Amino acid sequence: MAGLLERYRKYFPITDDTPIETLGEGETPLVKLNKIGSELGVELYGKYEGANPTGSFKDRGMVLAMAKAAEGGAKAVICASTGNTSASAAAYAARFGLKCYVLLPAGKVALGKLSQALVYGAKVIAIRGNFDRALELARKASSEMGLAIVNSVNPYRLWGQRSGAWEVCDELGVSPDWMVLPVGNAGNITAYWTGFVQYKNEGKIKKVPQMVGIQAQGASPLVSGESFPNPETVATAIRIGHPVNGKKAAWAVRMSGGFFSAVSDEEILLAQKELASKEGVFAEPASCAPLAGLKKAKREGKLPEGIKVVMVLTGNGLKDPQVILSGQEEICEIDGDESQLREVLSQ
Ligand code: F0G
């Protein structure tokens, strides 16, 4: 199995000394979403990043960041995370034989992600504070104690994540008209933009897409232009009030002629349900913000008819089962009895 590092070797800063490892990251499905697409009047695709080895897009950047950390002689890595980065860092640290410390906002990380960080053997430190504070602490610890930081302030992380954009173009043969992503710390949207620009400069695509960034209303600093000291949203992955890559992302979105938009938690959960029940695609809440954003754009008359739209479905729905189980879903319980079953099935 050739991993991302081998597949895109010529586009990555890989040397003869870079250790090459893979867990099978990348080459995720680009799923055509016919039903929802026709309701919106566009050709719609979801890049299903939940199919990555640790269930999110973070693996694309982590494999390169970890390889470069190992090449540089690091013995340990550190990151702050709303959950997915920690799961990915913990897995790849195990793979490359490095020690891993993760700083998480206490009580605000989805269960699946927390259990991943633990089982891969990371040292998990819960911070009584939000992600933004955890990242400040991680950056300080990294510079004072010589730990390699593997958040998206590490340039190799975003470099690896460009591969998502390359795969979309390789598969479609063109770039989409709109590329829609959920935005938290604003790294991924920046990485995709750089990936598209690089492919255009290589002559692989003729034009770059308009970049559309969707935030949760309770954590939407790039929509309002002001940081959120107390971000809050059901989409805990993007519960971030002061994105470190905010300036770069704002620039990318402006250059591309795209925009940022905010959606409510209700709209996010509705989009999650719709994606799963109409298309068979289960993505975590943050990943469904783009669909909520597209529906809002449609209502506001901002979504052009017939365009090609790709949403990045950033994380697997199984990461956060509680959000479903604490919702309105009803389970019908009966005795182990045929007549009761017949009654339910005939309703
Ligand atoms: N979607 C998911 C599922 C995420 O986990 C994240 C970020 C994003 C979207 C936003 O990406 O930060 O590049 O704008 N998760 C980080 C983490 C913050 O710690 O796992 P971004």
Boltz pocket constraint, residues with backbone or C-beta under 6 A from the ligand:
constraints:
  - pocket:
      binder: B
      contacts: [[A, 56], [A, 58], [A, 80], [A, 81], [A, 82], [A, 83], [A, 84], [A, 85], [A, 86], [A, 152], [A, 182], [A, 183], [A, 184], [A, 185], [A, 186], [A, 187], [A, 188], [A, 189], [A, 237], [A, 238], [A, 284], [A, 286], [A, 287], [A, 314], [A, 315]]
      max_distance: 6.0
